[in-house]
Amino acid sequence: MKQLTLSFIILLFSVASPVTAGDKLSPTSINGATTVDAVKAKALFDKGVIFVDVRKDKDWNAGRIPDAVHIELKKVLSEKTLSKEVKKDQEVVIYCNGEKCMRSSKASAKAVSWGFSKVYYFRGGLPAWKAAGYPVE
């Protein structure tokens, strides 16, 4: 009976909470960076802070936050390419495709490791920006 109960519990958990790669969520925070929501990101945007979009080219071409700089994470982002756009002591907002996209968290962590001191990690990214009704181009 105990074995049957244990088997049932294992089966219940495996059906109730399947975990797949597509279900992976980005971290809520990055050491050394400040996590911002859409409202805070918009305030930074209005202040003229540089936004860096680290998404794939096809996503960039489909729409973006106005005046954002495109530095694709896997093919282009480096300390050198980021330094061409923003100084290490200058504010920068890094975003991608939202909570299920790992690109902005990885890029923010890299920026911090390279010595950028005012990194804003916009975890909600373009989906949160659009949902708030902010402009896109």
Residue, then its C-alpha position, 0 to 999 in steps of 0.5 A: m500500500k505504501q508503494l502504491t501511495l508513493s507511486f501515486i504521489i510521484l505520478l501526481f507531481s509529474v503530471a501537475s507540474p511538468v517542467t520544460a525548457g520553455d517554462k524557464l523564467s529569467p531571474t528576478s534580480i542580477n547582482g550589481a544591477t537594478t531590476v526595473d519594471a515598465v514604469k521605472a523603465k519609462a522614467l529612465f527613457d524619459k530622462g534620456v537613458i540609453f536602452v540596449d536591446v539584446r534580442k535576435d535580429k528578427d525580433w529587433n526588426a519586428g519592433r523595439i523601444p524607440d531609439a534603443v541600440h541593438i547589440e545582439l547578445k550572442k553574436v555582437l555583445s562584448e565589453k567593447t561593443l557596449s562601451k561604444e554606446v555607453k560609458k561604464d559610469q553611465e546609466v543603461v537599461i538592458y531589455c529583451n523579450g520579457e520574463k521567459c527570455m534569458r538574454s537581458s539577465k545574461a547581458s546585465a550580468k556581463a555588463v556588471s562583470w565588465g565594470f558597468s556600474k549603473v545597469y538597469y535590468f528591465r526584466g519585463g522587456l518589450p512585452a511589459w513596455k507594450a502592455a503599459g501602452y508605451p511607444v514602439e517603433 
